[in-house]
C-alpha cells in the first residue's frame, strides 16, 4: 500500500481505467484522509457497496478514480482503506 502509487492514476487519460485496491481496516494511519461514504459519487458508492470483505482490486474509469487523489480511508459499515494503483 505505497502512497507513491498515485502517479499512475494521475497519468491516466480520460476514459482509461484506473485501479483502486480496497481493504477493510481497523486503524487510520496518521495523515491519511478519511471520507464519509455519503461524500462519494453514486458510482463510487455502488462499487464500494459491493465490497465483500476481502481485499479487492476495483477497475474503474479515471473520472471516478479522481475522487481518490491519494490513499484514503472511507467510512461506511466499517473503515475501508482505498489505495490508488
Phi, psi and omega in degrees: 000062182282136182282348179279004182284357181292339183298323180292327178291315183295336181274352179288133178274167183305132178092339177290154179273147175236166181237141173240138177255121184251129175222146175285142179221156177250356181231156176241110180298148179303136176086353179273125181295145177244128179238146175280144177308321182294343179279347184276159176294162179302322180295312180296321177300316180298319179294317180287330179295337179276356181300129186260008177098350177254155179306137186218136174262124181249120176266135181206168178290156184296333180294323176286319181297334179300340176295341182242073184287350175207168178303135190220154169250131179249132177266120178225240174284336175219187172267132179238127177274126179244111179255139180274134179235000000 
